[in-house]
Amino acid sequence: MSWAGKFNKKPYVEQFERIKRWHKILNKIKISNSPEKQADYQVDCIYSFFINCYHLRDWLEHSKVVDKTKIDKLFGDNIEMKICRDICNGIKHLSLTNPSIGNNVSCNCSWHGVTLHREYIHPEMRNGNSPLKDSNYVIIADFEKINVFDLADKCINLWDNFLKTNSLL
């Protein structure tokens, strides 16, 4: 389904380039100091990044350029990629029947797994680590808080290293 002729020999590169474009958009959001009224747009961009990031897996599998076990290992060995998978599939299916995160947690709670939250920061508590004016986006995964932008950086770096290690770029 590659639309651009320049990717005919390596169609998965089209998807990787798309991920990089979404990553640039996230970096703009990260430093935007944007108002609350843009929260829906920001959340849409965050979800779009992770959806596209996870789907590079499908592009590689369908291109048949690398053994599927190597891709499985990438996802099995890296919590960031597991979280990426659960974000993508959670958005697509609403609830997960086989989550990567939280399936081994036993608790008396109605929810565990991966969710996106906007965390508000009181101006007096702001320490300069959050470029957004009064908030930050975090993923809660197995009851641990992870900065969305740090997670996106790690995911794109994992894909970049994977593609280079397997001589796919």
N, C-alpha and C positions, 0 to 999 in steps of 0.2 A: 504494500500500500504506500510505498515511498513516493512522494509527489515530486521530488526534485531529482533530475537526471544525474546530478553530481554524486548522488549517494547510491547509484545502482550496484556498484561492486561491494559496498559496505553499507547496506541500508540501516543497520543499527546505529551508525554514526549520526544519521538524521535525528534519531531519538536522543542521543547523547547531547547533540547540539541544542535540542529543545530544552533539555534539563538545564544546560548552562544558561540559556536565556531566562528560564524561570528563576534560577539562582540569582541572576543579576537583579531581577525584579525584587526578590526577597531582600537583597542587600540594600536596595533603595528604600524599601519599607523600614528596614532596620535603622537607617539613619534619618528617616523622614521627619521625625518629631510631629507626626500627623495627628489630626484631631480624631476624636471618637467617631465622628460621622463617617470616617473611612474604614471603620472596623470590618464591615462586611466584605469590602473589597480586599482588605488585607488577609482576612481568613480565606477567602476564595483563592488568593494567590498562594498562600501557604499550602492549602490542600492540593492545588494544581501542581505545585512543585513535587510533593510527595507521590502523587498519583503517577506523574510522568517519570519520576525517579524509579519507582518500583517497576513500571512497565518496560524499562530497558531490558529487564530480565526476559520478557516475552520476545522482544525484538532479537535478542541474542539467540534464544532457543530456536526461533523460527528461521533465523539466518543460518543456523547450523554451522557456526564458525568456531564454537568452543563446546567441549563436552559438558553436558548438563550437570554432571557431578561437581564440576568446578564452580558453577553458578550456585548450586545447592550449598557447597562449602562456604562460599562468600556469605550467604544468608545465614547459614548455621553457626558460623564463627563470629558474627558481628551483631551485637545488640542493636546497633543503629539501623541495620538493614531489616532486622526483625520488626522494629518499631515502624519503619517506613512501610513495610508490607501491611502491618495492621492498620495504619492510618489509611492507606489506599483501599484496602478491602473493607474497612469499616465504613468509609464514605460510599463505596459502591453498594454494599449489602445491608447497611444499617447495623446489623449485629453479626458477630463472627461465630461460626460454629467450630472453627479450629484456629484459635488465635496463636500467634507466636509468643506473645507476651501475656502473662497472667494466667495461663492455663494450669500452672502448677501451684498457684496460690490458693491456700485454703483459708477462707475467712467467712465470717458471718455477715458479710455485706452484700448488697444487691449488685454491686459493680466492682470489677477490677479489670485491668487491662490498660488500654491506651486511650487518652482523650486530650483534646486541645483546649487550653484555657487562656483567657486574657487576664493577666495578673496586674492589678492596679497597685501603684506605688504612691504612697503619700509623699508630697514634695519634700518633707523633712527627712524622709527615709531614703530618698534618692541618693545614690553614691556615685553616680556618673557611669555605672556599668550598663544602664539602660538608655539607649539613645532616644527611644520613644518618650514623648513628653511625660506621660503619667502612667505608663503601663509597659508590660512586656508580654510576649507570647511564650507560653511554656507547654510542653507535653508532659502529662503525668503518665508514667509507665511503671507498672508494678509499684505504685505509691511513691515513686521517685520523680522529682521535678527536673526537667531537662529543657534548657533554652532552645527554642525552635530554630533559631538562626545557627547556633552551634551544631545542632543535629543535622541541619541541611548541609553545612560545611563538611561535616564528617561523611555524610552519605555521598556527596559528589566526589570527595577525595577517595573514598573507597572504590567507587566506580572507575575513576581515572586511573588509580593504581591497578585495578583488575584488568582494564583494557590494555594498559601498557605492558603489564606482566605477561599477558597472553598474546602480545604482538598484534593487537586488534586495531590500533590507531595508526 
